[in-house]
């Protein structure tokens, strides 16, 4: 048992606070550099689309934002469940920190989708299975945030939020498979595990770079929010009070 | 190279409103969110420090 706690080293809020503080600037640097490379490829190297003209260039942020909206929800539900099941404070804090960023990516997926739908479908919005289930995802994020803020007892709020997050996770496969299960206006999956990509290599590469950049962005901003939450919640702990003495630096 | 001039780039072949409307809001949010979170962290740190002074 003596070696076991090594796995949980970063489950301690103080260790996490220090490690994340060191890593955040580097993760931001990755996000900026990779997105510049992705945008360069997307706007200056990738050719114009034969049928959609230049409107298709919205794909380079639309698809990564939509992927992030779903992935972040599953990650949020996972950490919320871990925080509940093992009474792990930091896991619950990470779950709460993920929600605003996940909600933002959901909104951006809908927003960029509307700006793409208008020139290609002729409508900003349609009540299509893909769009509607993505809108429900936004409401799940907002509902989770409202619920955990509404309950004063912090740990009970975490538990109630975890229940909502886990139940809501059923919506994610519905979003993903909606284009196959129903006849939708929305096109099918952009990248499929079973078929060769149908798009030009530079388009694909740009989209993958933007996805990496969005991942890095999400990591950095969620870690930063978790650090703030750690300070807000753990202010009575010895190490947080020591921060005050050391002018904010972790000894 | 896809564009012969800056104005051609901004026009996006007639789709400028849609492309820049999508990219502009995304960029604005991705600049605003880190700024807001940074502010929240600074406020939390300030609270910790002020509180510690009151103990001494």
Interface residues (C-beta under 8 A of the other chain):
Chain A: X28 X43 X44 X45 X46 X47 X48 X53 X54 X55 X57 X58 X61 X62 X65 X100 X101 X104 X108 X111 X112 X115 X116 X118 X119 X217 X220 X221 X224 X225 X227 X228 X231 X232 X235 X240 X241 X243 X244 X245 X247 X248
Chain B: X1 X2 X3 X9 X12 X13 X14 X15 X18 X19 X21 X22 X23 X25 X26 X29 X30 X33 X34 X37 X38 X40 X41 X43 X44 X45 X47 X48 X49 X50 X51 X52 X53 X55
